[in-house]
Structures are given as C-alpha cells and as structure tokens.
C-alpha cells in the first residue's frame, strides 16, 4: 500500500502540493483527476522519487521511501508522450528497464515477450517505433512500464494525445488489464470519463490539495462543492431557499424529493427545515412541459450525436444548459417551458 502524507512543495512561491494526502491500497486503481496546473504530474514525480518535496513523507507498506532513488522504489511510470527510444526496436524499448535492473539472457527475452503479450503486441518485437500507430506506441510504453513487474504503476495522462475513438477503446483495454493483473496503480488525468471508467477511487485535485475523494459514483452524484461541480461540467448552479421538499430559486419553484445536504437520493417525501443553499441541476434533469415552472428561449442548439444540448435563456437572464434526447426538441429561437426531475438536483455542501 502506498501512502503520501502531508506532501508540500512550492514553485516560485506557488503551492504545487499543499499538505496533500493520498492512500492507494494494494490491487486498487486510484485516479487523480484535476485541471492543468493543479499539481497532478508533480505528485507522480514526487512519488517516483524524481522530485523532492519540502515537507511530508512517502511510504510503502509503512516503510519510508525518502532515502531511496527512483530505480530502487520498484515503481513504473508512463508519461503522456511515451518517451520511447526511436532508434530502438519495440523489444529494445520494452527491455530497457529490465536491463537497468540487471535482467539478461533468456529471462530478459521471456519477460519482454510476456509484457508484449499482455498489451496485445505479440510478434511486434522487431518492429521499429516509427512504423507504429499512436495506439501501438501507447501499448509499447505500457509494456515497458509493466515488464519490470512494478509494485506500483503510475500513468500520467497516457491517452491524452490520442483521438476520441482510440482513447475510448484503450480505456476499455486498460480497465481489463488492470483487473486481470490485479495492478496497484495511480492514473492521472484531466478527463473525468477516463477517471470514472478506470478507477476504484477518484481523488479530485485543486491547487495542490484534495478537493474531493470517493468512488466514481460518489464524486459524480455528490460533488463536494461548487468548484467540483463546475469542474465536472455541471454549470446549472443557483441560490435556493430550501424548505419542505422544495427549492425557491430565481428560475422558479423546483421539487427536491428526498435530499440531504450534498447528496442525491431517490425522490420520496420532503426535506425538513429551511435554509439558503446552492443547488445543482443536471442538464439531463430538465423535461419539456407546457406547465413547467421554468420559462425561457432557446438561444443555442447543438447536436452531439445522441442528445441535443440547448442553452435556454430565462427572463431573468440566466442561461441554463439543457440536454434532450428527443429529435423534435425545440428549434433555435423558440420558447420552451421546463420542469425538473428531482433526481437530477443536488444540494451542495458549500
């Protein structure tokens, strides 16, 4: 098990890591999700031993690693640009880490072949790196990271340079590989779909700190605060007076169903008490209804291949993001009345 305790590091007076804590249990995949510049890559470099921290400690099974150089930590690291050697063959690239560890002869050949087999590149050993597609190069980099059989695998935006179709396919392959091999891994990304698809737990990172941690479902359904909600793409946020199962907002009176602060629960009953809060309405929670409490005009309409994403402007000037699957959704410039499914409302914790 990996533990990072109170890691702190500054660059030019700006905190890249700010009292950051992380635990990665054995045989689990933890995704560190956050925007560019939040400290994700710095965290991996610190864990790998490539970057010293000012304060804090990194431990494996309770033993401090601070005194160990990178090559003695037993960790594998895969970068976004893959960092493959163009003058070496596929097998030569995969063998690099093994040679550094002193593996030779038949054992070297066996482990290179096994690593290529795992990533679906059997028979590719003699090929030149320059003759491979982007997806194949990604697999070579992964095979190189896996070949030394690291006790922890760290991946830094490994799919970021690939097109969407290939990225989705490789995400599925990585998930199957992690499950099959029982890998302990840290997967760094800015893409929430990758994080949710691959990880057992997600750590949302902001300005060198943990903004939220939980299962993919918990992070998606219960964003900890407004920043996390907006980072996840949930832009419909409004002040609300919450009482008796209803939210009085500038958009209209919205049903909450059975809610608790910061949670999404099935609609049933009412919420006791009264308080001023901020709520999130998911784009998919809006339903066209002639008698809906929300009135507006469609000012943007984009087809996304399965849903229409609308921007609806209310009389107060609010712009709501609405997603509708109906091909007959209102046209640009048309009026639209909406109601809200309470299952798509989240009361934020702050």
Helices and strands as residue ranges (DSSP letters): E 2-11, E 14-24, E 29-33, H 40-48, E 55-60, E 63-64, G 70-72, E 75-78, H 90-100, H 105-118, G 129-131, H 134-147, E 152-156, H 164-181, E 185-189, H 192-198, E 201-206, E 209-214, H 216-221, H 226-231, E 237-243, E 246-249, E 253-255, E 274-281, G 283-285, E 286-288, E 294-303, E 308-314, E 319-324, E 335-340, G 342-344, E 345-347
